[in-house]
Amino acid sequence: MIEKTRKEQPELAEALRLFPKGGDLHNHLSGTVPPETYLALGAADGACYGPEGKTGRYTLEPGTSSGSCGDGFRPISGASTAEREELLRSLSMYRFGYPDTQKGHDHFFATFARFRAVSDNACNTAPMLAEVLRRSHGDGVSYLETMLSFQSSAVNALARQLRQKFPEDAFYRDERQFPVLRRFLLEAGVNDAVAAARAEIAQYVNRTRTLMKCGSADAEPACGVSYAFVATVNRTSAQGDGSPDLAKVFTQAAFSMLLSSTESSVVGVNLLSKEDAPVSLAGFRDQMRIFGYFHDAYPRVNIALHAGELTPCFVGEGNPALKEHLTGTLKAGAKRIGHGVSFGFLKPGDKSEVAEQIRRSNALVEIMFTSNAQILGVAGAEHPFAQYRAYGVPVAFASDDEGVSHANLTDEWIYGFQKYGLTRDDLQYLGRNSLQYSFIPGAPLWSDVAKVEPVEACSGDHPGSATPSIRCGNFLKQNGKAAAQWEYEARLKEYWRNYGKFFVKR
C-alpha cells in the first residue's frame, strides 16, 4: 500500500511527507540510524564484518588495536557490492522475505546486536543523532524524543555491587526494602554516574551542533528540529540462570530517574526490549513494582513504557499478560504506552476497562504500524489503531526503529491515511496529540485536543496567530509545550494553504 501510493499517487505521498507531524515520541536512537550509515561509520572506525555463527548473517566487530580484524572477519571498507547487500539484510529488515511471523520477530531484534560494535561507540553518538535529526526534518517532525542509555558500564558496576550486598531476590520484591536499596546506591556513587552522564550528554549535544553547523549562516535545516532524550531501562536483564536480574533493573531505574530529575535534556524514562521474552514475562510485576516506587519518589519525572507489544501468537491465547501489561504499566505511572497491540486481542469487557484506565490516566498510546507488522505480524483490521479511536483513547503515530525497519515516519502516515481513511481533521488530531502528550516542559495549549478547545488563557485567541492576546502571550512565554503547540498551529495553517487540495475529498 505504501509503495503503491508512492508510485501511483506521488503528489499525495509527497504532501503526506511534508505534513507537519509535530513530535516523534517513540524513537530509539540506535534503531533509527539506517544500516547504510552504520556501514559508513564502521568503515571510518576500522570496524570489521564476518559471519554470525551459523545464522547465515553478518555481524560487526570493532577492529583490533593494530587495525586488523579477528579471525574470519574483514574490514567493512573492503566489502564487495554483494557483501554490502547482505550486510544491509543482516543489519535491518531490508528485503526480508517474512517466511513466518516468528522469523520476522527474531530477525528484527537480532539486528541490534549485529550493529552494536558501531552504535555503542560513544564517538558515533553525535553523528548518529545528527542523522536522526536529518531524517526527522525530512519527515516534517518539529520535535523528537529519542531513547538512549547512558553510562552503561558504571551503572552495571553499581548493579553488581547492589546484588553482592543484597543477594536475595526477596529484597527486590518487597517495597519496604526499596528505600534501603536506594540509599545503598546513593552511597555507592550513583550520583557520580549521573554527573558523568550529564557531561556525556553535553558533549553529544555540542558535537551534534558542530556537525550540523547549527547557529552559523550555513546551518543545516535539521537544526530547527528540537529534541530531548529519554533514558532507558532494559526489561530483559537476566542472571546467569536466565531469571530476571532485578538488581540491574532496580539500579538502571534508580539511575535513570535521578538523571531525568536533574538533567533538563533527559525528559523521561522508558522500559524497553523484548516484552515477550521469558525473562520479561517472569519479571513484569516486579519491574512495575520498582517503577511504581520510583514514580512516587520522583513524581515529576515522566514515564513512558513499552507495553502490550504482545499477541496470542507469542504468549498464548487468553494469557493474562495481554491485559496486565497494559493496566500494570499505567498503575506504575506511565503517561504513554508504546505499541499497545495486545489491546486488539482482549475481550470487549476488558477493552472497555483498559480504555477507561488509559483515559482516566490521561495517557497516550504510541502507534507504530511498520514495526508491529514486522515484529508481530499485526496489520490492517487486526491492528487496534481504529479500536483505540472508537474507545476514545488518545493516539499518535511514531517511528520506533525506522533504520531497522528500513522505512521512515512518513510511511506510518501514508499507511494510516490510506488504510483507515483518515480525514484532514484526523491528521491534525494525530499531530496535535504528539505535542500534547510530549514531555516538553510546561502546560499544554489544549484543554481538549479532540474538541480543539484551548486552555482558558487562550480561549479567545486563534491558535497559531502572529498576534496572541497579552494574556495568552504571557501563558505561552511561561509554558514551552504550549509555545511549541502554538508554533505547530501556524505551520498547519501554512501547510493547508499550500497542500489542502490533496485532502478536499476527505
N, C-alpha and C positions, 0 to 999 in steps of 0.2 A: 504493500500500500504506500509506503513512504517513497520507495524508488519510483513507483508508478506515478505518484504525484509530481515528483521532480521531473520526470520525463514528459508527462502529458500535460501538466499544468505548471510549467516552470515559473510563471509570474506569480502564481499563488504561493508556491513554495518559497520564493524569494520574499514575498510580502510577509509570510509567517516567520522567516528568518529575521527580518528587520523588526518584527513586532516587539515593542518594549516589554520584556518579560519580567522586569522587576528584579527579584532576588532568586538566586540558585542556592537553596538552603541545605541540600543534601549532596555534598560533593567531597569525594575522597581525593586528596591531592595526588597520591601515588597512582591511583586507579584512573585518574583523568588524563594524565600525560599519555599521549599516543605512543605506541611501540616504536614508530619511526624516530621519535625524539629520543627515546631511551637508547636506540642504537647509535644515534649521533653522539649523545652524551657519553655512552660507554666507549665508543671509539676514541673520543678525546681523552678519556681516562686511562686508556690502555687496557680496558676490560676484555674479557675473553668469553667465547661461547663453546659449548660442547654438549654431548648427549646427556639427557636427564635419565639415568638408569636405563630401564627397558621400555620407557613410555613411548619412544619414537619421537620425542620432542627435544628441543634445545633448551638449555638454561644458561644463565650468565654467571660469571665469576669474576672477581677482581683479578687484575694481573698481579704477578709476584713482585717482590721488591726489586728484582733485577729487570723487570719489564717484560718477562716472558710469561707463558701460560702453563698451567698444570697439565698433567698427563691427559691426553685426549681432547684438549681444548686448544683453540686457535684465536688469534686477535680478531675482534669484531671488524676492525678496519679492513681485514683481508677477506671478508666473506664474499662469496660469489653471488650473482643475482638470484640463483636458485636457493642458495642458503639463506639469503636475506628474506626471501619469500617464506621459507619455513620458519625463520625467526619471528616474522610477523604473526604467523599462525600460532607459534608457541607462546608468544607474549600477549595475545589478545584473542578475541573471538573472530578475527579476520578470516573470512571464508571457511568458517567452521560448518561442518556438514549436519550437525544435530541428529546423530543416529537415534538418540533417545534422550529423554529429559535428564536422566541421571548423568549421562556423559556431558551434556551441556553444563549442568551444575558443577560437576567436578572439574571440567576444563576451566571454567570461569575462575573458580577460586584458586586453581593451581597456578595461574599466571603470575600472581603476586610474588610468590617465592622465586619464580624464574627471573624476574627483573629486579629483585631486591638488591643485588650487588651494585646496581646503579642508583635505584631510588633511595636506598638507605645511606648513600654517600652524602654527608652534610654539605659538601661543596656543590652538590647538584640541586639543593633545595631551592635556591633563588632562581636558577634557570627554569626549574620545573614550575615554580609559582608564576614566573613571567609567562610561560607558555599557557598555563591555565587561564590567566587573566586575558591573554590574547584571544583564546577560544571563547571565553565568556563575552568579551566585547563583540566578537564576530556573531554571536548568537543573540545579541540585544539585551544582555544582562547588565544591570547597573550596580548590583550588589551581590557579593559572593561570600558564603561561609564555607570554608574548606577544612576538612578534618585532617589532623596531623598529630603524631605522637612526639613528645619531647623528652630529652634526657633519658632515653630508654635504659641505658647501661646503669646509670645512677639509681633509677627507680627500681630496676631489677635487683640491684645490690641491697637496697633497703628492704625489699620484699624477702630476700634470703635471710637478712638479719631478723626480720619480724617472725618468720617461720621458725628460726632457730630459738628465739626467745619464747614463742608461743606455738609449740609444735602440733597441738591437737586441733582438729577441725572444729571442735566444740567452741573454741574461742571466737570463731568467725561466724558462728550461727546463733550467737547469743548477744542481742543488742546491748545487754548490760555490760558486756566486756568491751564494746567498741570504744568508749572513751579511753580505756586503758591502752588499747592498741594504737589509738590516735596519738596519745601522749608519748608513747614509745617512739613513734615515727618522728614526732617533733624533736624529741631529744636525740634521735639518731641522725638528724640532719636533713629532713625533708625540705626545710626552708632553704638550705643551701642548693638543693636541686632545683627548687623554684627560681632562685636568683640566677642560676646558670641558664635556665630555660628562658628567662626574660632577656638575658644578654644575647642568647642564641636567636631569639625572635627579632631583636633589634638589628642584628646582623643580616638576617634574611630580608627584612623589610628594606634596609638601606641598600643592600646589594641588588635587590629587585628593582628599586627605583633607578639605580645606576644603569642596570642592563637595559631598562626601557626608556632611559633618558628623561624620566619624569622631572618636571619643573624647568625644563630647558625649552628653547624655541622649537626644537625638533623632537619633542616628546612623542612617544607612541600614543595613538588614540586609546589604547588599553589602560593608560594611566588614569583614565576617567572612571574606571571600574573600582569602586570602593570594596574593601574586603576585610574579613576578620577570620580568626582561627577558632576551631572547636577542638579541644583536647580529647584524646580517646583513651578508652579502657577496653582491653581485649577479653571478650567473654569466653574464648577457647583456651585460656591459660590453664595448663594441666600439670599435675605432678607426674613423677616417673611411672606411676602405675595407671595413669590415664584419668585419675579422679580430678575433680576441679581444684585448681590451685587458688583457694580463696584468699590466702595471704597475699598473693600477687594482685588479685582483683582489688582487695582492700587497699593495698599500697598505691596502685595506679589511680584508684578513685580518690584517695586522700590527696595525692599529689596534684591531680588534675583539678579538683575542686579548689584547692588552695591557690593554684596557678591562676585559675579563672577569676578568683576573688581579688587578686592583686594585680593582674595584667590586663589592661583595657583592651588589648587586641585579641585576647582569648575570651570569646563571648559566651562560651558554653562548654558542656562535656557530653560525650556520646559513648555508648557501649556498642561495639561493633564485632564483626566477624561472623562465621557461620552459625546461624541460630539453630539449625537442625543437627549440629554435631552432638554426639552423645554427651560430651563434657558440658556443652552449653545447656542441653535439656536437663542434665542432672544438677547443674549449679544455678539454674534460673532463680529459684525462690531465694536462695542465699544471696545472689547478686542483687536482687531487688531489695532485700533487707539492708544490704550495705548502702545502696543508693538512697534508700529512704532515710537512713541515718544521716548521710552527708547532706541530703536535701534539707533536713532540719537544722544541721549545723551551719550550712551556708545557704540560707533561704533566698538570697539574691542571685545565686549562681543558676544560670539556665541549664536545663537538662533536655536533651533531645535524643531518644534512644531508638535503635533499630528494634522493631518488634513486629511480629506477625509475618515475617519473611518465611512462612511455613505453608505447606499444603498437606493433605492426607497422603499424597504420594510419598512424602518423606518421613512423616511421623505417625501415619496410620489414621484410618477413618475414626472420627469421634475422639481423637486424642485431646485431653483437657488443655494441652498447650496451645491449641489453635485459638482458644478464647483467653486463657490465663496469661499468655504472653502480652496480650493487649491490655487487659484490665490491670495486671500486675505492674506493667510499665507506667500506667497512669497513676496508680497508687504510690509509686516510688517518686513521683514528682515530675514526670516528663511533660513538657509543653508541646513537644512534637513527636510523632510516631513515624519512623522511617519504614516505608513499604506497606505494612498493614494488610497484606494479601490474604491472610488467614480469615479475615472478616467474611470473605465471599463463601466460605465453606461452613459457616455457622448456621444453626437453625434460626428461624425468624425471631423467636423469643430472645435468643442470645444476641442476635444482631441489634435488636431494639435496646437491650441492656447496655451493650458496649457503646452503641451510638450515643445513648443518653449520657454515659460516663465521659465520653470524649467531649460532647457539647458542654457538659457541666464543668469540665476541667478547662474549657476554653482552649482546647488543643487542636493542632492541625495534623492531618495525615499527608505525608510527602509521597507523591505518586511518581513512579518510575517504570514506564511501560517496557522499555527495551531490556533492562536487566531482569525484570520479572519474567519476561518471555524466555530469556537466555538461561536463567538460573532455575526457574520454577516451572517453565513450560505453560505459564498462565498468560492469556491474552484475550482480547475481544470481549465477548459477552461473559466469559468466565472471570474476567478481571473485575474487582469490586469498585472501580472508579465510579461507575454510574450508580451503584448501590449506595456508596457513601453520600453522593449528592442527593439521592432520593431520601435518605435519612437526615438530611440537613447537617452533615458533618463537613467542616471546612477542609478543603484540599488545595494542593498546589503542585505543579509539575516541578521535577528536579532532575538532575543529570546522573547522579550516582557515580558510576565509573565509566565515563564515556570513552576513555582510552582503551580500557579492557574490552568494552562493548564494541569498539571501533565504530562509534556513532557520534552524535552530538545532541545538544539540548534541543535544537530546532526539530530534530526527529520526533521528540516527545510531543511537541506541539502539532506537527503535521499529522501524526497518528491520532492524537486526541481529537483534532478538528475534523478529520475525515471519518474516523471510526464511530465517533459518538455524536456527530452532527452538531458540534459546538457553534454557538452564535457569537456575534460581536460582543454581546453582554457577558457571555460565558468567558471569553478570552480576557476581558477586563477584570472580571471577578477573580480569575486564577492569578493574574498578575498582581492585583491588589492584595490578595491573600498572602502572596510570597513576601511582601514587605510588612504586612500587618503582623505576621507571626515570625518575622525575623527577630534576631537578638540584637538589633541596633538599639542602643540605649535610648531611653525616653519613652514618653507616652505616644500612642498611635494617633493618627489623624481620624480614623473611622471609629465611631461607636458601634456601627453595624455595617460590615462590608457588603453583605448580601443585599441590604436595603439602601446602600450607598448613602448612609447617614453619617455626616462628620460629627466630631465632638462638639459640645456646646459652644466652645470658644470660637469655632469657625463655622457655626451653623448658618450664618447669614452671608457667607462668602462663596465664591465659585472656586473650588479646589483647582490649583494649578495656575490661577491668575497671577499676573505680574504685580498686582497691587492688592495684597490681602489687607483686611482691616487692621487697625492698630492692635486690637485685642488678639486677633488671630495671628498677626505677625509676631507678637510677643510670645505667643504659645509655640510657634514654630521655632523661634530662636532658642527656646528652653528645652525643646524636645527633638533630638536628632532623628528619631524614627519618623515623626510627623513631618519633619522638613524633607526627608528623603521621599516620603509619600507625596508630598505637595509637588516636588520636582517631577515625580513619576506622572502625576496627572497632567502636567504641562507637556511631557513627552507624548502621552497618549493623545492629547488634542492635536499636536503637530502630526502625529502618525496618521490619525483618521483623516486629516485634511489631504494627506498625500496618498494613502492606500485604502481608504474606506470603500472605494469602488469594488474591491475584491470581495467584500463581505455584505453587499447590499441584499443579496438573496437570503441572508440569514439574519 
